[in-house]
Amino acid sequence: MNRFYPSVLTTVALVFILSGCSSPTPAAPLPTAAAINTSVPGIVSASVVVVPVSKSEMGFVISAPVKEVDVREGDKATAGQTLIILNAPDLEFSVAGGQAALRSAQDYAFLQHYARKTLIGSKFVSANGAPELRQKADSQVVQAQAALESAQAALAQATLTAPFDGTIVSINVVPGELIQTGQVVAVIGDLTHLQIETTDLSERAIAAVHIGQTASIRLKAFSQDLTGRVKSIAPLGVESKGDIVFKVTIELDKQPDGLMWGMTGDVDINTK
């Protein structure tokens, strides 16, 4: 018995040592975005977001303090409606000066073209200004008109107007704030016409996607799937999380009530 007991201990120890030296079975790798995009034959899947068909991040091409903000977030705006005005007195003075210069040039031209009666002998004869004076006066009117239009165009840069009918989604400035050139001061979107855009459609799956293919959209905010068709495919991919992805735009067959900009979900595009 004394001889058997150590041998058993030795055998058990060897088993524990060998078990400790063996490598654990590696865990299965998580599926990548590309794998998800192509997991079902004939179906390309991707994450999506709801966006307006028309949207614009607006700013100014000049720098000046804000004079007026005529809209608030959530307001409806029509194309051409004034949204924000900058305080630009120098530009306003230039327009006023241009208007005065044009009126002066027009008055001078009128006098040169006006037929004045002159007594020659016993008769009154109508005569205009000398031809060279009339030509000079007309040229001055043209120059003054061009200068005024230039000043008006410069002043127009101090007024931000809506580029299309839509809803003011955000206003990022207040009166008195100094605006920098190119700064986004407001965002507008046409919330009556929304569409779907993919956010992670991999380059490994994009070759199977074509315009006109049907799509089934599952949004987190809706219990029922929406349907649509591929409207456009971005010709240039962008890098996202180490992969190249392409934006695919899907036009909805019907826009449901309650659909909002920024909602997210998934889409299955039928590539058969």
Steps between C-alpha positions, in 0.01 A plus 500: 500500500786737578643457152167551320400824676791716369450375146137606511597846619757527223244405235248754629765773506597430140136528395471845665826618343396389151158659543659833599733499199226442240366812318133594547275468198492843329166680500323534168569843345221754505341561160630809323286762330590350164391154615167637619449679165528171308376238750189397301526410130314753290469745790731788591442642848621821659424754770300806391396846611204717397594830330316770302515495122600868524711631787745786540751618759505876446759767573633838387788586268579812704580557867284741702285516815144362489241776473175300482387138528154486344420129552510238775570128500196313374369790288386436145685707240431568134761537228650850509374582851742703712644298787796694645637850433851618587587850617697643205473884504792548258319292238176694561684833454650372174151428366370840608798670335451297185136601479590869535772472235259333258237771547761768437622328183144458374420868562811608310414270209145636493630855467730403213218329313241766578410714198556860604355785296755753388421833327690524177422820317124537518426127548515258789693182413495181711843351564646225722837493668806432290527135381818438697333630818196277448724199448700579813183544704359164384828330588490647849149360552615151401799519735287627789245223444773233504651644819159498670431140401840398637427671831157340519649156437750555781223608737294193404779285645400632843154343472441125526190371321340157478620309190176298478176433684577313821522491879765682702667213686757704692609860559853525636538877556346786700482876430829674571712190442794544262466262204807358331520426129373150426356444848182287497233727649182312405383167362187454288341181370195401299337272757204426273726300267724256688714215371728224627883497484733213587784568743717186488449327164839339437693502175482120515125518443448816293569328167173306535289814556337673203256787452139383499543199730231456765576545868339419835574747780469425873506816710524484879207741535255292292359153557439438130759495223507774238565437132692692237738486208864587449504857370873575474842359585789724604781471243765556768550292812610642835696343784302396807642292788779362285276403209395677180124558490268635232187705554192354333185715494161329512177670400201394708190367326293684761608734778323401823369745756747564779811443291773737621845610393767302687305178563715188455459134413603240242427424138495184290559568130381226265783449251351201314 
